[in-house]
Amino acid sequence: MAGKTILSIIVDQLREAGVGEYIFIVGYLGDKIRDYVKENYPDLMVHFVFQNDRQGIGHALKLAKEIVDEDEVIIVLGDTICEYDVKKVLDSPDSMLGVKKVDDPRDFGVAEIDTDGYVSHLVEKPQIPKSNMALVGIYKIKESKQLFECLDSNIRQGLKSHGEYSITDALDCMIKSGAKVKAFKVDSWFDCGKKETLLESNATLLKKFSDLAENHYEYENTVIIQPVSIGENCQIKNSIIGPNVTVGDNTIIDFSIIKHSIIGSYSNLFDIVLDYSLIGSDTSIRGETRTLNIGDNTNIDLG
């Protein structure tokens, strides 16, 4: 996204703040994530934990219990990019939860916060929210032993929210047991868990990064409408690219019009019109269409 992976944006933020050891909890395509981390961050101390049975974030965290032990930990969900003072959060004497005010909090974990800024109650996707402060997916936990005790208890009792073991329920258990957890407001929140928000976040980050370093691209018989980010070794001709387009490395585009879209690496697009689309890596598409959401390793002929 905007020329960088979501993972690299998150890791770079944490590394700049001094975080040196990482646990990646992965599932489907976990081998690709592991290879990417080892290739791009060879200096990091890393652990990989595979969640083969997807039962929610709470269940995923429990799998890392032996590695975390009783250490302080910062947890960042892999589909969330936020702008915030990471060092300030890490240096806080309290456990911290990132929050952002939203218009409709029913699709998020929600924090009820007292006048001193401490969290009094947490609810996962409430139908009737008592707060509009949504959890953004960043948690600095000092009492990791207590967190895992709550996770163990919830899983042992089969306490799920919306069919999954949630981190929200475990944190609420901690608060009920006396843990002091403070909320902090993030400056910006780019939720990348859905197609619409991913494309919106990509456009926002492209504009932000283009302010720092304008990219100038020249391709045969091609018009580039900024902001765009085009990876290395791409072959593009007879096309219009942009605005708000990210193209991965080693992609071939010919006789196409692409705007407001994200195109993966090693893709081949010919005679296509794309608008507000997600195209995975190693994908080949021929023919004309308007909006697509296609995963990796796909071959489509729309002619």
Salt bridges, closest charged atoms under 4 A:
ASP12 OD2 - LYS4 NZ 2.98
ASP12 OD1 - ARG15 NH2 3.88
GLU21 OE2 - HIS47 NE2 2.62
ASP31 OD1 - ARG34 NH2 3.04
ASP43 OD2 - ARG15 NH1 3.45
GLU72 OE2 - LYS140 NZ 3.93
GLU72 OE1 - LYS142 NZ 2.97
GLU83 OE2 - LYS208 NZ 2.02
ASP91 OD2 - LYS87 NZ 2.95
ASP104 OD2 - ARG106 NH2 2.87
ASP107 OD2 - LYS194 NZ 3.99
ASP152 OD1 - LYS62 NZ 3.61
ASP152 OD2 - LYS65 NZ 2.79
ASP172 OD1 - HIS121 ND1 2.87
ASP172 OD2 - LYS176 NZ 3.24
ASP296 OD2 - LYS32 NZ 3.86
